[in-house]
Amino acid sequence: MAGIVHIFYAGRRGYRQRVHTERPKPLQQYTTEELYNRFRFGLDYINYIAGLVRPQLQCRTLRSHALTVEEQFLIALRFYACGTFYEVIADSMGVHRTTVGEVVTAVSDALARLLDHFVTFPTDGQIAKVKQNFFLLGDMPNTIGVIDCTHVNIQAPRQREWEYVNRKGRHSINVQLVGDADLAITNCVVRWPGSVHDARIFRESRLFTEFQTNRPDGVILADSAYPLLPWVMTPFPTANTPSQMRYNNAYGRTRCAIERLNGVLKRRFACLSESGTPRSMPNNTGLYCATQYRCPSQSPPL
């Protein structure tokens, strides 16, 4: 009887059986080179990182045609690599636009939890090697890092919007990065609106507090926006002597590592670049989670 009633009412309501479309399988369809071109990682790295985030992304059941961890990770990587609209990512990955937004947020949050495991400042046993690499790069002795800030554009937040307008008139997050000669990020601060000056971000950072108390075995190279400290070296505004000219030349050749780091990072992950991010990244996107950024209502007071 219940079945007859169900058929009767289903017919009146125009009931249609739910159909799940066949999703693409990039890991089986593409070679390692093709995967890198589309997702910025090869097969081995995709499997490795997917294994790291599996505890946070694994669905308990396969009900409603649930996404696997690999599928979720590939959707997020596709957005990181393209930085385009969610609708475009959804069409290429065989899912709905809202699913892309949810997956990007979840994957970004899972990756943010791994930040401290991979972004670490050189230890005492590693500093000698870091100094050697910097010296080979630009003849600058005793260098353990290079520092600079870069802006990651966002859409205008709903709260305290004016705080995120940078000097170019765009809404952004001002990201501080410290890197080594191999373009590896050794420290990052991602919590300040775009209007905040680089020097203040540095002064308020945990790195500054720690190194002011315990001076490191080496120096960090910074541009003229940063203060000159016993462990922070800046260039001479005007080189008046041959020794000052030699210093500025070695400084420029060495510090260019952080410029290349910012360029490679934004080129590899287009969602961070200036061209696509403001138009394609909605408010509260997973990029905030990926960089451990606090939502606009909790941003640091100016």
Long-range contacts (C-beta under 8 A, 24 or more apart in sequence): 20-65, 21-94, 22-94, 23-71, 23-93, 23-94, 23-95, 24-92, 24-93, 24-94, 26-74, 27-70, 27-74, 38-78, 38-81, 39-74, 39-77, 39-78, 39-81, 40-77, 40-80, 40-81, 40-268, 40-269, 41-77, 46-70, 46-73, 46-74, 46-77, 49-73, 49-111, 52-114, 53-107, 53-110, 53-111, 53-114, 56-106, 56-109, 56-110, 56-113, 57-106, 57-107, 57-110, 67-95, 67-99, 67-103, 72-103, 72-106, 72-107, 73-107, 75-99, 75-100, 75-103, 75-104, 75-107, 76-103, 76-104, 76-107, 76-108, 76-286, 79-104, 79-271, 80-269, 80-270, 80-271, 81-268, 81-269, 81-270, 81-271, 82-270, 82-271, 82-276, 83-269, 83-270, 83-271, 83-272, 83-273, 83-275, 83-276, 83-277, 83-280, 83-281, 84-270, 84-276, 84-280, 85-279, 85-280, 86-280, 86-282, 101-282, 101-285, 101-286, 104-285, 104-286, 104-287, 105-284, 105-285, 105-286, 105-289, 106-286, 107-286, 108-285, 108-286, 108-287, 108-288, 108-289, 108-290, 109-286, 109-289, 109-290, 111-289, 111-290, 112-289, 112-290, 112-291, 112-292, 115-188, 115-292, 119-185, 119-186, 119-187, 119-188, 120-186, 121-145, 121-178, 121-186, 121-187, 121-207, 122-180, 122-186, 124-217, 127-216, 127-217, 127-218, 130-180, 130-181, 130-218, 131-218, 133-180, 133-181, 133-182, 134-180, 134-181, 134-254, 134-257, 136-181, 137-181, 137-253, 137-254, 137-257, 138-250, 138-251, 138-252, 138-253, 138-254, 138-255, 138-256, 139-250, 139-253, 139-254, 140-221, 140-250, 140-251, 140-253, 140-254, 142-218, 142-219, 143-218, 143-219, 143-220, 143-221, 143-254, 144-180, 144-216, 144-217, 144-218, 144-219, 144-220, 145-178, 145-179, 145-180, 145-186, 145-187, 145-218, 145-220, 145-221, 146-178, 146-179, 146-180, 146-220, 146-221, 146-222, 146-254, 146-255, 146-257, 146-258, 147-176, 147-177, 147-178, 147-202, 147-220, 147-221, 147-222, 147-226, 147-232, 147-258, 148-176, 148-177, 148-198, 148-222, 148-223, 148-258, 148-259, 148-262, 149-174, 149-175, 149-176, 149-177, 149-198, 149-201, 150-174, 150-175, 150-177, 150-262, 150-266, 151-175, 151-194, 151-274, 152-272, 152-277, 152-287, 152-291, 153-274, 153-277, 153-278, 153-281, 154-277, 154-278, 154-281, 154-283, 154-287, 155-278, 155-281, 155-282, 155-283, 157-283, 157-296, 158-283, 158-296, 159-296, 159-297, 160-193, 160-296, 160-297, 160-299, 161-296, 162-195, 163-193, 163-194, 163-195, 163-196, 163-299, 163-302, 164-193, 164-194, 164-195, 164-296, 165-194, 165-195, 166-194, 166-195, 170-194, 170-274, 170-278, 171-278, 173-291, 173-293, 174-198, 174-201, 175-291, 176-201, 176-202, 176-205, 177-258, 177-261, 177-262, 178-207, 178-220, 178-258, 179-257, 179-258, 179-261, 180-257, 181-254, 181-257, 183-257, 183-260, 183-261, 183-264, 185-261, 188-291, 190-291, 190-292, 190-293, 191-292, 191-293, 191-294, 191-299, 191-300, 192-299, 192-300, 193-299, 193-300, 193-302, 195-302, 196-300, 196-302, 197-225, 198-225, 198-226, 199-225, 199-226, 199-227, 202-226, 202-227, 203-227, 204-300, 221-251, 221-254, 221-255, 221-258, 222-255, 223-255
